[in-house]
Amino acid sequence: MATTTDEAYSSTMAVSKKVILITGVSKGLGRALALELATTYGHTVIGCSRDQTKLDSLHLQLSGVSPNANHLLLNVDVQRCNRSVEEFARIVKENELVPDIIVNNAGVVNKQGNMWEIDVQDFDNVIDTNIKGSANILRHFIPLMIPYNKGIIVNMSSDAGRDNTPYKMIAPYCASKWGIEGMSKSIAQELPKGMAIVALDPGVIHTDMLESCQGDLASQCQTPEHWYALFLTCFDNVSVSCFIFGIFFLFFSNSK
Ligand SMILES: NC(=O)c1ccc[n+]([C@@H]2O[C@H](COP(=O)([O-])OP(=O)(O)OC[C@H]3O[C@@H](n4cnc5c(N)ncnc54)[C@H](OP(=O)(O)O)[C@@H]3O)[C@@H](O)[C@H]2O)c1
């Protein structure tokens, strides 16, 4: 009898447990990923967000589905200051965890408006979270991974960071995601052999962020729970991940 894709992944993952750091796990894509990675594959999740109540409820769920994993969820604001992320990395190290994979997922979008009408603090918040927040994570976690010469970093990008033709009223968000694309390509040239980094456009998914941009139309899009299956093929199956990330890796290496 033919095995399903899920069965094939499960058998591979049975011998390959990973430690996966995901920022922004309180809701949306980050939460769906954290739950699925722990439930189906038994991976250990290191996560953060600024909402303690949601972190507590996620921790309860994660512990229920994979009680043997040492999940670590902390209240960390990735953009507020570099120091809080430094402390986050210190605690992770103290728990003897080293991420195999980082998903720099935490992100915000501005309140829609013409660029010249957008509140300066709203603009700053988007840049500080999406670009500087991601950089804070990488600044403190890449050094934990380098001694092992392995690790994959996924920086959440967006179509808004690749093709800005259809995107009006979210100039700060577009700028931040174009920034993520450039930063990822630059870091790709700096990482040691064995490590890879990619900017990933996840597609269009019904989350709070999408609702804030599209209102009721957002409900016509896929849910985070449907979306994760596609995302996981990017790195959960060893051969698939080698293939996909190999392509990105080659692309970035060749662009040196
Ligand atoms: N949904 C889409 O269609 C779509 C499309 C393209 C790209 N993306 C990207 O995918 C990522 C996830 O988006 P989403 O749709 O899942 O959004 P979401 O539902 O609004 O979730 C965003 C997550 O980021 C966290 N976060 C925001 N600011 C933070 C900060 N300063 N420190 C720590 N955590 C912070 C939030 O947690 P707290 O508020 O609890 O801190 C929340 O868990 C984003 O990078 C987004 O740009 C999404």
The ligand as an SDF file (V2000), in Angstrom:
LIG
                    3D

 48 52  0  0  0  0  0  0  0  0999 V2000
   -0.6070   36.1520    6.6340 N   0  0  0  0  0  0  0  0  0  0  0  0
   -0.1290   36.3620    5.4220 C   0  0  0  0  0  0  0  0  0  0  0  0
   -0.8550   36.2630    4.4120 O   0  0  0  0  0  0  0  0  0  0  0  0
    1.3350   36.7080    5.2320 C   0  0  0  0  0  0  0  0  0  0  0  0
    1.7750   36.9400    3.9180 C   0  0  0  0  0  0  0  0  0  0  0  0
    3.1120   37.2250    3.7040 C   0  0  0  0  0  0  0  0  0  0  0  0
    3.9960   37.2680    4.7940 C   0  0  0  0  0  0  0  0  0  0  0  0
    3.5400   37.0580    6.0630 N   0  0  0  0  0  0  0  0  0  0  0  0
    4.5200   37.1180    7.1580 C   0  0  0  0  0  0  0  0  0  0  0  0
    4.3820   35.9990    8.0100 O   0  0  0  0  0  0  0  0  0  0  0  0
    4.7260   36.3670    9.3430 C   0  0  0  0  0  0  0  0  0  0  0  0
    3.6100   35.9690   10.2960 C   0  0  0  0  0  0  0  0  0  0  0  0
    2.4540   36.7090    9.9620 O   0  0  0  0  0  0  0  0  0  0  0  0
    0.9780   36.3230   10.4520 P   0  0  0  0  0  0  0  0  0  0  0  0
    0.0890   36.5460    9.3010 O   0  0  0  0  0  0  0  0  0  0  0  0
    0.9760   35.0260   11.1620 O   0  0  0  0  0  0  0  0  0  0  0  0
    0.7090   37.5180   11.4930 O   0  0  0  0  0  0  0  0  0  0  0  0
   -0.0720   37.5620   12.8820 P   0  0  0  0  0  0  0  0  0  0  0  0
   -1.1470   36.5570   12.9450 O   0  0  0  0  0  0  0  0  0  0  0  0
   -0.3920   38.9950   13.0830 O   0  0  0  0  0  0  0  0  0  0  0  0
    1.0550   37.1050   13.9270 O   0  0  0  0  0  0  0  0  0  0  0  0
    2.2190   37.8600   14.1150 C   0  0  0  0  0  0  0  0  0  0  0  0
    3.0440   37.2580   15.2330 C   0  0  0  0  0  0  0  0  0  0  0  0
    4.2030   38.1020   15.4250 O   0  0  0  0  0  0  0  0  0  0  0  0
    4.3260   38.3720   16.8240 C   0  0  0  0  0  0  0  0  0  0  0  0
    5.0090   39.6480   17.0500 N   0  0  0  0  0  0  0  0  0  0  0  0
    4.7140   40.8640   16.4980 C   0  0  0  0  0  0  0  0  0  0  0  0
    5.5560   41.8010   16.9700 N   0  0  0  0  0  0  0  0  0  0  0  0
    6.4090   41.1560   17.8260 C   0  0  0  0  0  0  0  0  0  0  0  0
    7.4930   41.5890   18.6140 C   0  0  0  0  0  0  0  0  0  0  0  0
    7.8980   42.8580   18.6340 N   0  0  0  0  0  0  0  0  0  0  0  0
    8.1490   40.6820   19.3850 N   0  0  0  0  0  0  0  0  0  0  0  0
    7.7510   39.3830   19.3880 C   0  0  0  0  0  0  0  0  0  0  0  0
    6.7320   38.9090   18.6420 N   0  0  0  0  0  0  0  0  0  0  0  0
    6.0560   39.8000   17.8820 C   0  0  0  0  0  0  0  0  0  0  0  0
    2.8770   38.3870   17.3370 C   0  0  0  0  0  0  0  0  0  0  0  0
    2.8810   38.1070   18.7240 O   0  0  0  0  0  0  0  0  0  0  0  0
    2.4690   39.1380   19.8890 P   0  0  0  0  0  0  0  0  0  0  0  0
    1.6060   40.2070   19.2890 O   0  0  0  0  0  0  0  0  0  0  0  0
    1.7690   38.2490   20.8670 O   0  0  0  0  0  0  0  0  0  0  0  0
    3.7740   39.6470   20.4150 O   0  0  0  0  0  0  0  0  0  0  0  0
    2.2950   37.2060   16.5610 C   0  0  0  0  0  0  0  0  0  0  0  0
    2.5630   36.0040   17.2310 O   0  0  0  0  0  0  0  0  0  0  0  0
    5.0080   37.8690    9.3140 C   0  0  0  0  0  0  0  0  0  0  0  0
    6.3990   38.0790    9.2120 O   0  0  0  0  0  0  0  0  0  0  0  0
    4.3150   38.3250    8.0580 C   0  0  0  0  0  0  0  0  0  0  0  0
    4.8870   39.4910    7.5090 O   0  0  0  0  0  0  0  0  0  0  0  0
    2.2250   36.7800    6.3120 C   0  0  0  0  0  0  0  0  0  0  0  0
  1  2  1  0
  2  3  2  0
  2  4  1  0
  4  5  1  0
  4 48  2  0
  5  6  2  0
  6  7  1  0
  7  8  2  0
  8  9  1  0
  8 48  1  0
  9 10  1  0
  9 46  1  0
 10 11  1  0
 11 12  1  0
 11 44  1  0
 12 13  1  0
 13 14  1  0
 14 15  2  0
 14 16  1  0
 14 17  1  0
 17 18  1  0
 18 19  2  0
 18 20  1  0
 18 21  1  0
 21 22  1  0
 22 23  1  0
 23 24  1  0
 23 42  1  0
 24 25  1  0
 25 26  1  0
 25 36  1  0
 26 27  1  0
 26 35  1  0
 27 28  2  0
 28 29  1  0
 29 30  1  0
 29 35  2  0
 30 31  1  0
 30 32  2  0
 32 33  1  0
 33 34  2  0
 34 35  1  0
 36 37  1  0
 36 42  1  0
 37 38  1  0
 38 39  2  0
 38 40  1  0
 38 41  1  0
 42 43  1  0
 44 45  1  0
 44 46  1  0
 46 47  1  0
M  CHG  2   8   1  16  -1
M  END
$$$$
